[in-house]
Amino acid sequence: MQTLVLDAVDKRFATGVWALRAASLAIEAGEFVALLGPSGCGKSTALRLLAGLEAPTQGAVRVDRAATMSVVFQEPTLMPWSNVFDNVWLPLRIAGIARDTARERIAPLLEAVGLAGFEGAFPNELSGGMKMRTSIARALVTRPSVLLMDEPFAALDEITRYRLNDDLLAWWRAHRLTVLFVTHSVFEAAYLSQRVLVMGARPGRVAADLAIDAPYPRSAAWRTSVRYAQVARAVSEALEAASSGPT
């Protein structure tokens, strides 16, 4: 079943900039798909359209009515005056769920994302990786079926990024999520996803759809394998071709 669809979508902003032109993609329920492309190609715009945060200028955006959705942005956007627990509680609080009731859901989730014992810590006391874990926990606490992620690990150091890549794959498999992961990293896209959708330069459109046939779970051994190098090279070549092609 197709959960997320862009069908020949154009997006033109009031400034006159064409972010997307005739952009189409389809993501099946339970898939992990990376959306890869150079900076400014419209990746984030595509994600925002699917999240309902932007409206298309032309074309159709379709999201399965049964889907429940959470979005994780590049910046954790945590409330600096609230501790980890209260930041994660926020969407439940908005939904009218009391703090004591929410604790039964939040406590095991914080343990799952590696934040057990940090419930009372404030954002200025956390590392970059811990802030992002808090943001992801906040996204997962509503038990979504779809997770949209807009370059969430771009600002992190490589070791933290690798760890969160592995954790994300574990969460995806455990919760049977549908994930659209926006990135400009060829290696991250090749490591994480079942498919890589490659976008060309602005105005963006999906120029290539590459299947990654490596099984899960993936590990450090996969990162150093000949097959991974071959996959990354194929993705890189597709990106180069899309970026230099006609717009």
N, C-alpha and C positions, 0 to 999 in steps of 0.2 A: 504494500500500500504506500502510495506517495504521501509523505507527510508535509514536505516543504516544496513549493514550486514557484519559480519565476517563469513567466511565459511571455517572451518577446517584450521585455520591460525596458522602457526608456525612463531615465530620471534626469530632468533638467532643473537646476536650481534657479532661484530668482536672479542671481548674478549673471545668468546666461551660460554657466558652465554645464556641459553635458557630462554627468558622472557615469551614466550607463546608456547604452544604445543597443536595442534588440538583444538584451541579456536573457538567457534562458538557462535554467537548471532544475533538476528534480532530485530529491533525496528521499529514499525509502525509510520506513520506520525501522529503527534499530541500527541504522548505518552510522559510521564515523567517517565524515567527509571533510577534507581540508580544502579551503578556498585560498588559492595561492596566486600572488601577483605582485608586481612592483608597487611602490608607494604611489598613491594617488590614482590607482586604476579603478577604484569603485568597489573594492572588497567590503569595506565597512558600510558603504551605502547599501549594498545588496543585503547585508545582515540586518541593517536597520529597517529595510523594507519588509523583510520576513518577520521581524519582531513587531511590526506595526508602528514603528517610531517615525516612519516616513511614508508618504503616499507616492505611488508611481505617477509619472507624467503621462505614460501610455503603457498599455499591456496589462497583464493580470498577475496578481500575487495570490497564491492559494496556500492555505495552511489547514491541515486536517482539523476539523471542528473538535475532535476528541483530544487534540494535543493540548498539553499544559506546558508553558514555556518559561524559561529563565534565561537571563542574559548576563554574561560576565564580560566586562570591558577591560581595556588595557590597564587602566588605573583602578585600584581596588575601591575607591570612592567610599571609604568607611567614615562613619561619624566620629570625629576625633574626641568628642566629649563622652562617648559611650565605650564600654569595654567589649571584649570579644563576644561574650554571651549576648549582650544587648544588640550588637550589630547583627548577629545572626538571627536574633529574635525578631528584628524589624518587620519583615514581610508577614510573619505570623501575627505580630502585634497589630499591624494594619488590618489583617483579616479578622481581628477580634478575639484572638486566642490569648488567654491570660498567661502571664509569665510562668507560674507554677505548672500549668498544663503543658506549656511549650517545653519545659525542661526535659520531659520524658523523650521528646524527639531530638532536642538539641544536644544533650549530653552524649549519646552514642555517635552522633554525627561528628562532633568535635573530636572524639576519639578516632573516628575513621579517617579524618583529614589530618591527624597528627597534632591536634591542638588541645588534647586533654591536659588539664592542669593550667591552662592559660585563659580560662574563662573570664577572670577578672582583670586581665591585662588590657591596657589601652593601646590604640594604634601607634602612638609614639614610642612604645616599648617593644614593638615587634619589628622583626626583620622584614625585608621586602617579600621573601617567600612566605612568611607567616601571615602577612597582610593579604597576600593573594589567596592563601588557604582559607582565611576568614571570609573573603569575598565569595569563594567557591562554595563554602559551607552555607553561606546566606542564600546562594542560588539553589542549592540542593535541598534546603530545609522545607521548601514547599512541595517537594517530591514531584518535580516536573518530569514530563516524558521527553521534552526537547530542551537541549542546552545549546545556546548560541554563544560562541566565545570569540571576542574580537581582539586578537593578538594579546592574550592575557599574560604571556610569559616574556614578552619582548624586552622588558626593562630589567629582567633578572640575570644574574650571573649564570654561567653555563652549567655548573654543577647543580644549582637549585632548579634550573630549567629542566635538566634531565630527570631529576627526582620527581618533579611535578608532572612531567610527561608520563612517567610510569604510573604515578598515582592516578592521573586522569584516566588512563586506560583501564585501571582496576575499577574505578568508580563507574565508568561507562559500562563495563561488563556486568558489574554487580547490580546496577540499577536498570539495565537494559535501555539505556538512553539512546535517543537520536541526537547526534552531535554534529554541528557545523562549526568548524574551527578555522577562523581567519588567521592567516600568517603570511609573512614575506620570506620565511625560511624554507628553502628547499629541503633541508635535512630534517626539520621538524615535521613537515608535511609527509615526507617519505616514511618517517618512523611511526607516526601516529595512525595514519588513516587507512581505510579500505579503498578509498578513491581520492584522487587529487583532481580538483577542478582548477584549471589554469586560466587566468584572465590575462588579456592583453592590456596595452596601455590605454589610458582614457581617450575616448569614452569606452568604458569597460564592457566586455562581453566574455563569455566562457568560450575559449578557443580550443581547449583540449580537455579530455576526460580520461584520466589514466587509472586503471585498476592496479592496486597493490596486493599481490596474491600471497604475501607472507602470512603465515598463521599467527594467532595469538595464543598465549601471552608472548609479547616481545620483550627483549632483555638487552643488556649490555653486549651480549654475544651477537645479537642481530645488528647492532650499530657497527660492529667491526667485521661483519661478514662480507664476502665478495658479492653476494646477492643484493645486500643493502646498497653497496657502492654502485651496482648496476642500476638499481631503481632510482637512486638519487641522481645519477647521471641522466637517465631518461627524463625525469621530471625537470631537471635543469635545462635540458635541450628543448623541451616543450615550452618552458618559460621563455627562453631566449627567442624561440621562433614566434611565440605569441606577442612578445614585446616589440619585435622588430617588424612585425607584419603590418598590413594596412589597417587603418583605424577608421 
